[in-house]
Amino acid sequence: MTKRVEIEWKEGLKFISKKGTNEIVMNSTIAMNSPEDEELVKNNFAPMELLLVSLAGCTGMDVISILKKMRQDVKNFKVIVTGERAEEHPKVYTKINIHYHFEGNGIEKDKVERAIELSYTKYCSVSAMLKKSCDMSYTYEIKNS
């Protein structure tokens, strides 16, 4: 299966990608020359941030769908991804941590661990690619009502 995306240059280092009525705006700190530029960069994603967003989305979708199939009563769920980048160009990620935060009623630790493990080792194609180039880890917390 082949996927295709398109970006369009707007100005400076600002690019936009559209899909239907949705759009993603990318910008870079490299282009900052004024306070207006700083505001643009603060409110838009850099390409390397979008890589972390993709990882969070991919594994998050896996984990929540697996837990729903396991009949876990998850009320709130978020994924926080942090990445450390190399100092030298091309400044790739050298370490990434995925932190899963669950809130709900009677969420079982062993089922959470199984869902995360399945995503991490089998289903999440983004993590499969990133594991080949950097150290990856994950942590989680469960808050039951």
C-alpha positions as a LaTeX table, in Angstrom:
\begin{tabular}{lrrr}
\hline
Residue & $x$ (\AA) & $y$ (\AA) & $z$ (\AA) \\
\hline
Met1 & 0.00 & 0.00 & 0.00 \\
Thr2 & 1.35 & 3.40 & $-0.97$ \\
Lys3 & 0.51 & 6.54 & 0.99 \\
Arg4 & 0.92 & 10.07 & $-0.28$ \\
Val5 & 1.05 & 13.39 & 1.54 \\
Glu6 & 1.66 & 16.84 & 0.21 \\
Ile7 & 2.94 & 20.01 & 1.83 \\
Glu8 & 2.77 & 23.53 & 0.50 \\
Trp9 & 5.28 & 26.26 & 1.34 \\
Lys10 & 3.69 & 29.47 & 2.62 \\
Glu11 & 6.54 & 31.72 & 3.79 \\
Gly12 & 9.80 & 31.53 & 5.71 \\
Leu13 & 9.88 & 27.93 & 6.91 \\
Lys14 & 6.12 & 27.59 & 7.23 \\
Phe15 & 4.52 & 24.67 & 5.42 \\
Ile16 & 0.93 & 23.38 & 5.44 \\
Ser17 & $-0.35$ & 19.88 & 4.78 \\
Lys18 & $-4.06$ & 19.41 & 4.12 \\
Lys19 & $-6.33$ & 16.39 & 4.23 \\
Gly20 & $-9.98$ & 17.14 & 3.62 \\
Thr21 & $-10.90$ & 20.09 & 5.82 \\
Asn22 & $-8.03$ & 19.43 & 8.27 \\
Glu23 & $-4.61$ & 20.97 & 8.06 \\
Ile24 & $-1.30$ & 20.67 & 9.85 \\
Val25 & 0.93 & 23.71 & 10.03 \\
Met26 & 4.66 & 23.20 & 10.41 \\
Asn27 & 7.29 & 25.79 & 11.20 \\
Ser28 & 10.84 & 25.86 & 12.50 \\
Thr29 & 12.82 & 27.83 & 15.05 \\
Ile30 & 15.48 & 28.30 & 12.38 \\
Ala31 & 13.34 & 31.00 & 10.74 \\
Met32 & 12.86 & 33.15 & 13.84 \\
Asn33 & 13.77 & 36.77 & 13.14 \\
Ser34 & 11.05 & 38.64 & 15.02 \\
Pro35 & 8.53 & 38.30 & 17.87 \\
Glu36 & 5.88 & 37.44 & 15.26 \\
Asp37 & 8.04 & 34.55 & 14.05 \\
Glu38 & 8.42 & 33.31 & 17.64 \\
Glu39 & 4.62 & 33.30 & 18.07 \\
Leu40 & 4.16 & 31.33 & 14.82 \\
Val41 & 6.71 & 28.72 & 15.85 \\
Lys42 & 5.22 & 28.42 & 19.35 \\
Asn43 & 1.80 & 27.61 & 17.89 \\
Asn44 & 2.88 & 25.24 & 15.11 \\
Phe45 & 4.60 & 21.88 & 15.03 \\
Ala46 & 8.15 & 21.28 & 13.92 \\
Pro47 & 8.56 & 18.17 & 11.72 \\
Met48 & 10.40 & 16.26 & 14.46 \\
Glu49 & 7.58 & 17.04 & 16.92 \\
Leu50 & 5.12 & 15.56 & 14.44 \\
Leu51 & 7.15 & 12.36 & 14.48 \\
Leu52 & 6.47 & 12.12 & 18.23 \\
Val53 & 2.79 & 12.97 & 17.64 \\
Ser54 & 2.63 & 10.13 & 15.11 \\
Leu55 & 4.16 & 7.72 & 17.61 \\
Ala56 & 1.73 & 8.80 & 20.35 \\
Gly57 & $-1.25$ & 8.47 & 18.02 \\
Cys58 & $-0.22$ & 5.09 & 16.66 \\
Thr59 & 0.41 & 3.43 & 20.01 \\
Gly60 & $-2.50$ & 5.24 & 21.67 \\
Met61 & $-4.95$ & 3.88 & 19.10 \\
Asp62 & $-3.54$ & 0.38 & 19.55 \\
Val63 & $-3.65$ & 0.42 & 23.35 \\
Ile64 & $-7.13$ & 1.88 & 23.75 \\
Ser65 & $-8.64$ & $-0.47$ & 21.16 \\
Ile66 & $-7.03$ & $-3.49$ & 22.83 \\
Leu67 & $-8.20$ & $-2.40$ & 26.29 \\
Lys68 & $-11.75$ & $-1.85$ & 25.03 \\
Lys69 & $-11.72$ & $-5.41$ & 23.61 \\
Met70 & $-10.54$ & $-6.56$ & 27.05 \\
Arg71 & $-13.57$ & $-4.75$ & 28.52 \\
Gln72 & $-11.51$ & $-2.35$ & 30.59 \\
Asp73 & $-13.46$ & 0.68 & 31.82 \\
Val74 & $-11.08$ & 3.44 & 30.70 \\
Lys75 & $-12.61$ & 6.90 & 31.20 \\
Asn76 & $-9.58$ & 9.07 & 30.39 \\
Phe77 & $-6.42$ & 8.15 & 28.53 \\
Lys78 & $-3.43$ & 10.10 & 27.33 \\
Val79 & $-0.04$ & 9.34 & 25.89 \\
Ile80 & 2.93 & 11.60 & 26.59 \\
Val81 & 5.99 & 11.10 & 24.41 \\
Thr82 & 9.34 & 12.71 & 25.17 \\
Gly83 & 12.35 & 12.53 & 22.91 \\
Glu84 & 15.99 & 13.44 & 23.35 \\
Arg85 & 17.81 & 14.54 & 20.22 \\
Ala86 & 21.45 & 14.34 & 19.23 \\
Glu87 & 23.49 & 17.54 & 19.51 \\
Glu88 & 24.97 & 17.19 & 16.02 \\
His89 & 23.17 & 17.20 & 12.68 \\
Pro90 & 21.02 & 15.50 & 11.58 \\
Lys91 & 19.87 & 15.73 & 15.26 \\
Val92 & 17.95 & 12.46 & 15.26 \\
Tyr93 & 16.16 & 11.19 & 18.33 \\
Thr94 & 18.54 & 9.15 & 20.46 \\
Lys95 & 16.06 & 8.32 & 23.26 \\
Ile96 & 12.28 & 8.25 & 23.33 \\
Asn97 & 9.98 & 7.48 & 26.24 \\
Ile98 & 6.27 & 6.78 & 25.89 \\
His99 & 4.26 & 7.41 & 29.04 \\
Tyr100 & 0.69 & 6.10 & 29.18 \\
His101 & $-1.76$ & 7.60 & 31.68 \\
Phe102 & $-5.01$ & 5.72 & 32.38 \\
Glu103 & $-7.98$ & 6.74 & 34.48 \\
Gly104 & $-11.06$ & 4.62 & 34.99 \\
Asn105 & $-12.86$ & 2.03 & 37.08 \\
Gly106 & $-11.19$ & $-1.26$ & 37.93 \\
Ile107 & $-8.51$ & $-1.04$ & 35.24 \\
Glu108 & $-6.36$ & $-4.16$ & 35.58 \\
Lys109 & $-2.58$ & $-3.75$ & 35.59 \\
Asp110 & $-1.90$ & $-7.02$ & 33.75 \\
Lys111 & $-4.27$ & $-6.06$ & 30.93 \\
Val112 & $-2.69$ & $-2.62$ & 30.61 \\
Glu113 & 0.76 & $-4.20$ & 30.43 \\
Arg114 & $-0.44$ & $-6.68$ & 27.80 \\
Ala115 & $-2.03$ & $-3.95$ & 25.66 \\
Ile116 & 1.12 & $-1.81$ & 25.80 \\
Glu117 & 3.34 & $-4.79$ & 25.03 \\
Leu118 & 1.22 & $-5.77$ & 22.01 \\
Ser119 & 1.40 & $-2.24$ & 20.65 \\
Tyr120 & 5.13 & $-1.98$ & 21.35 \\
Thr121 & 6.13 & $-5.35$ & 19.88 \\
Lys122 & 3.51 & $-6.12$ & 17.25 \\
Tyr123 & 1.08 & $-3.45$ & 16.08 \\
Cys124 & 2.54 & 0.07 & 16.16 \\
Ser125 & 4.40 & 0.58 & 12.89 \\
Val126 & 5.75 & 3.97 & 14.00 \\
Ser127 & 7.47 & 2.49 & 17.06 \\
Ala128 & 8.73 & $-0.42$ & 14.97 \\
Met129 & 10.52 & 2.05 & 12.70 \\
Leu130 & 11.85 & 4.24 & 15.52 \\
Lys131 & 13.15 & 1.29 & 17.57 \\
Lys132 & 15.60 & 0.62 & 14.75 \\
Ser133 & 17.26 & 3.99 & 15.21 \\
Cys134 & 17.04 & 4.96 & 18.90 \\
Asp135 & 16.59 & 3.68 & 22.43 \\
Met136 & 12.91 & 3.46 & 23.30 \\
Ser137 & 11.19 & 2.83 & 26.60 \\
Tyr138 & 7.73 & 3.11 & 28.07 \\
Thr139 & 6.15 & 3.78 & 31.44 \\
Tyr140 & 2.56 & 3.90 & 32.59 \\
Glu141 & 0.33 & 4.89 & 35.46 \\
Ile142 & $-3.19$ & 3.81 & 36.34 \\
Lys143 & $-5.61$ & 5.84 & 38.46 \\
Asn144 & $-8.68$ & 3.83 & 39.39 \\
Ser145 & $-11.76$ & 5.51 & 40.83 \\
\hline
\end{tabular}
